[in-house]
Amino acid sequence: MLGKYLSDNNIPQWRRRRLGMAVAENTPTASFETKIDKMQSAGCRLCKIVRQARGESTDGLADETHGHINSAGCEGMATTVTAAHHII
């Protein structure tokens, strides 16, 4: 059923692309949005929030990529990724 919507030319291309990303559970990261000039910085937004909450400097943030977010190296996702690892 989904293929019908993704190939329907009456539905705008941007909407079909967003639908495909939602189904694939793939969202644009800051590094991608920086590449297409939608953001000014590729720094990880999750790490930035954690550092601001601790009162630390937000300089030198790692680039926000899918690999970074899914690793324990991301300060915002470290506990979640570690817990998921231990469940396995």
DRENKE-128151 format. One record per residue (C-alpha): residue number from 1; residue in three letters; chain; x negated, y negated, z negated. Coordinates in Angstrom, 3 decimals, decimal comma, padded with zeros to 6 digits. Layout:
! DRENKE-128151
<fiza->NUM	guvex->ALA	kekol->A	X->X	Y->Y	Z->Z> $
...
! end
This chain:
! DRENKE-128151
<fiza->1	guvex->MET	kekol->A	X->000,000	Y->000,000	Z->000,000> $
<fiza->2	guvex->LEU	kekol->A	X->-002,832	Y->-002,395	Z->-000,832> $
<fiza->3	guvex->GLY	kekol->A	X->-004,456	Y->-001,871	Z->002,574> $
<fiza->4	guvex->LYS	kekol->A	X->-001,302	Y->-003,276	Z->004,126> $
<fiza->5	guvex->TYR	kekol->A	X->-001,826	Y->-006,598	Z->002,342> $
<fiza->6	guvex->LEU	kekol->A	X->-005,572	Y->-006,759	Z->002,943> $
<fiza->7	guvex->SER	kekol->A	X->-005,137	Y->-006,323	Z->006,700> $
<fiza->8	guvex->ASP	kekol->A	X->-002,078	Y->-008,597	Z->007,053> $
<fiza->9	guvex->ASN	kekol->A	X->-003,167	Y->-011,684	Z->009,010> $
<fiza->10	guvex->ASN	kekol->A	X->-000,109	Y->-013,602	Z->007,772> $
<fiza->11	guvex->ILE	kekol->A	X->-001,672	Y->-013,704	Z->004,291> $
<fiza->12	guvex->PRO	kekol->A	X->-004,430	Y->-016,337	Z->004,050> $
<fiza->13	guvex->GLN	kekol->A	X->-007,989	Y->-014,984	Z->004,102> $
<fiza->14	guvex->TRP	kekol->A	X->-008,871	Y->-016,520	Z->000,706> $
<fiza->15	guvex->ARG	kekol->A	X->-005,911	Y->-014,754	Z->-000,909> $
<fiza->16	guvex->ARG	kekol->A	X->-006,822	Y->-011,386	Z->000,622> $
<fiza->17	guvex->ARG	kekol->A	X->-010,429	Y->-011,825	Z->-000,514> $
<fiza->18	guvex->ARG	kekol->A	X->-009,333	Y->-012,637	Z->-004,073> $
<fiza->19	guvex->LEU	kekol->A	X->-006,987	Y->-009,656	Z->-004,129> $
<fiza->20	guvex->GLY	kekol->A	X->-009,808	Y->-007,381	Z->-002,987> $
<fiza->21	guvex->MET	kekol->A	X->-012,093	Y->-008,743	Z->-005,704> $
<fiza->22	guvex->ALA	kekol->A	X->-009,416	Y->-008,224	Z->-008,358> $
<fiza->23	guvex->VAL	kekol->A	X->-008,831	Y->-004,637	Z->-007,307> $
<fiza->24	guvex->ALA	kekol->A	X->-012,579	Y->-003,927	Z->-007,273> $
<fiza->25	guvex->GLU	kekol->A	X->-012,895	Y->-005,594	Z->-010,691> $
<fiza->26	guvex->ASN	kekol->A	X->-015,603	Y->-007,779	Z->-009,197> $
<fiza->27	guvex->THR	kekol->A	X->-015,649	Y->-011,437	Z->-010,119> $
<fiza->28	guvex->PRO	kekol->A	X->-017,966	Y->-014,128	Z->-008,812> $
<fiza->29	guvex->THR	kekol->A	X->-020,936	Y->-014,811	Z->-011,067> $
<fiza->30	guvex->ALA	kekol->A	X->-022,658	Y->-018,132	Z->-011,714> $
<fiza->31	guvex->SER	kekol->A	X->-025,614	Y->-017,146	Z->-009,526> $
<fiza->32	guvex->PHE	kekol->A	X->-023,257	Y->-016,488	Z->-006,593> $
<fiza->33	guvex->GLU	kekol->A	X->-021,268	Y->-019,678	Z->-007,185> $
<fiza->34	guvex->THR	kekol->A	X->-024,526	Y->-021,652	Z->-007,304> $
<fiza->35	guvex->LYS	kekol->A	X->-025,549	Y->-020,106	Z->-004,001> $
<fiza->36	guvex->ILE	kekol->A	X->-022,338	Y->-021,348	Z->-002,352> $
<fiza->37	guvex->ASP	kekol->A	X->-022,611	Y->-024,768	Z->-004,074> $
<fiza->38	guvex->LYS	kekol->A	X->-019,623	Y->-024,308	Z->-006,400> $
<fiza->39	guvex->MET	kekol->A	X->-021,759	Y->-024,650	Z->-009,567> $
<fiza->40	guvex->GLN	kekol->A	X->-024,894	Y->-026,594	Z->-010,420> $
<fiza->41	guvex->SER	kekol->A	X->-026,586	Y->-023,984	Z->-012,621> $
<fiza->42	guvex->ALA	kekol->A	X->-026,928	Y->-020,215	Z->-012,313> $
<fiza->43	guvex->GLY	kekol->A	X->-027,459	Y->-019,839	Z->-016,075> $
<fiza->44	guvex->CYS	kekol->A	X->-025,350	Y->-017,258	Z->-017,877> $
<fiza->45	guvex->ARG	kekol->A	X->-022,219	Y->-018,875	Z->-019,309> $
<fiza->46	guvex->LEU	kekol->A	X->-021,807	Y->-016,171	Z->-021,981> $
<fiza->47	guvex->CYS	kekol->A	X->-025,364	Y->-016,626	Z->-023,268> $
<fiza->48	guvex->LYS	kekol->A	X->-024,803	Y->-020,393	Z->-023,307> $
<fiza->49	guvex->ILE	kekol->A	X->-021,685	Y->-020,074	Z->-025,494> $
<fiza->50	guvex->VAL	kekol->A	X->-023,494	Y->-017,817	Z->-027,984> $
<fiza->51	guvex->ARG	kekol->A	X->-026,511	Y->-020,116	Z->-028,178> $
<fiza->52	guvex->GLN	kekol->A	X->-024,337	Y->-023,196	Z->-028,687> $
<fiza->53	guvex->ALA	kekol->A	X->-022,440	Y->-021,426	Z->-031,481> $
<fiza->54	guvex->ARG	kekol->A	X->-025,753	Y->-020,695	Z->-033,213> $
<fiza->55	guvex->GLY	kekol->A	X->-026,933	Y->-024,275	Z->-032,668> $
<fiza->56	guvex->GLU	kekol->A	X->-029,836	Y->-023,227	Z->-030,439> $
<fiza->57	guvex->SER	kekol->A	X->-031,106	Y->-024,817	Z->-027,247> $
<fiza->58	guvex->THR	kekol->A	X->-029,476	Y->-023,731	Z->-024,002> $
<fiza->59	guvex->ASP	kekol->A	X->-032,673	Y->-024,199	Z->-021,982> $
<fiza->60	guvex->GLY	kekol->A	X->-034,068	Y->-021,231	Z->-020,084> $
<fiza->61	guvex->LEU	kekol->A	X->-030,872	Y->-019,218	Z->-019,708> $
<fiza->62	guvex->ALA	kekol->A	X->-031,083	Y->-016,058	Z->-017,623> $
<fiza->63	guvex->ASP	kekol->A	X->-029,261	Y->-016,065	Z->-014,288> $
<fiza->64	guvex->GLU	kekol->A	X->-025,698	Y->-014,799	Z->-014,573> $
<fiza->65	guvex->THR	kekol->A	X->-025,540	Y->-011,693	Z->-012,388> $
<fiza->66	guvex->HIS	kekol->A	X->-023,504	Y->-008,504	Z->-012,708> $
<fiza->67	guvex->GLY	kekol->A	X->-026,625	Y->-006,664	Z->-013,810> $
<fiza->68	guvex->HIS	kekol->A	X->-027,327	Y->-009,238	Z->-016,520> $
<fiza->69	guvex->ILE	kekol->A	X->-023,757	Y->-009,221	Z->-017,855> $
<fiza->70	guvex->ASN	kekol->A	X->-023,650	Y->-005,413	Z->-017,941> $
<fiza->71	guvex->SER	kekol->A	X->-026,916	Y->-005,160	Z->-019,867> $
<fiza->72	guvex->ALA	kekol->A	X->-027,724	Y->-005,676	Z->-023,514> $
<fiza->73	guvex->GLY	kekol->A	X->-029,939	Y->-008,578	Z->-022,378> $
<fiza->74	guvex->CYS	kekol->A	X->-026,853	Y->-010,798	Z->-022,138> $
<fiza->75	guvex->GLU	kekol->A	X->-026,434	Y->-012,386	Z->-025,546> $
<fiza->76	guvex->GLY	kekol->A	X->-022,677	Y->-012,719	Z->-025,090> $
<fiza->77	guvex->MET	kekol->A	X->-022,121	Y->-009,083	Z->-024,130> $
<fiza->78	guvex->ALA	kekol->A	X->-024,865	Y->-007,345	Z->-026,145> $
<fiza->79	guvex->THR	kekol->A	X->-022,623	Y->-005,883	Z->-028,850> $
<fiza->80	guvex->THR	kekol->A	X->-019,972	Y->-004,766	Z->-026,340> $
<fiza->81	guvex->VAL	kekol->A	X->-022,490	Y->-003,136	Z->-023,994> $
<fiza->82	guvex->THR	kekol->A	X->-024,267	Y->-001,441	Z->-026,899> $
<fiza->83	guvex->ALA	kekol->A	X->-020,979	Y->-000,114	Z->-028,324> $
<fiza->84	guvex->ALA	kekol->A	X->-019,952	Y->001,227	Z->-024,915> $
<fiza->85	guvex->HIS	kekol->A	X->-023,330	Y->002,937	Z->-024,607> $
<fiza->86	guvex->HIS	kekol->A	X->-022,975	Y->004,612	Z->-027,995> $
<fiza->87	guvex->ILE	kekol->A	X->-019,480	Y->005,896	Z->-027,127> $
<fiza->88	guvex->ILE	kekol->A	X->-020,918	Y->007,733	Z->-024,134> $
! end
